[in-house]
Amino acid sequence: MRYLDLAVAVLVGTSAVAGVSAWSPAPGDSASARLQTTMALRDDIAGFVQSKGMSWFFSTPPEEVCSVAYRSLGPADLMSAEVGAFACPGHPPASADVATLTFRIATTEVTLTAWSDAAA
């Protein structure tokens, strides 16, 4: 009887440890952190557009839009732009958290892409 009690105790303990290790909140935390980063990047893009005004994108040469966009965010967050057919250098790595905003001014389409270099 003693061996049976010991075997049941080991089985219950093993099941408990396996259950706890299988149920991990870490993936949910990771998804939440990525979503929070993406939302902050969207806010950064919206703030950039609001601070410059729509007419600035229409009247500024694409090279300057690229330069200003790239420098506009903090050291861990980067932004690139496409103005019409002109694409700025620099693209987010595949693993980066990315936010994009596209709008049209007259016949020119502008796409701003921001990403977090810290998450890459």
Steps between C-alpha positions, in 0.01 A plus 500: 500500500788729573636467142156576358476819709848601390420434132178705519684785670770500230234491227306791653820700550618438145158596361500821704849600384416417137177702521669805647780492245254458211283788618721805460374858486821612326360488141211724604737742667715507188202570273386775733844662498515486118154656474599775742813575293299508176246739653780730619651496149162593349476788745851610397403502131179691568690754712759545227233562233314738729815696588602544136158552347378339179624783278858441619504157334379652174743794495816331634740305277480123564865481608434751777183317607715187534766677702255670737292183544805290579617745771158575644459209742709397796822298480319163522220584254560569132280631218526475125285652228391448143393814318351419164751284314787607729581251777725592788785268588456282807240238563395324818647159576258209468478455879429867581171638625368717214230764453411653163291798390416573136323811375457680171563870433369599157660237277788414734476203735701519821574194713668537839636186666623504860665213681664431829868422468504380860256218423693379195 
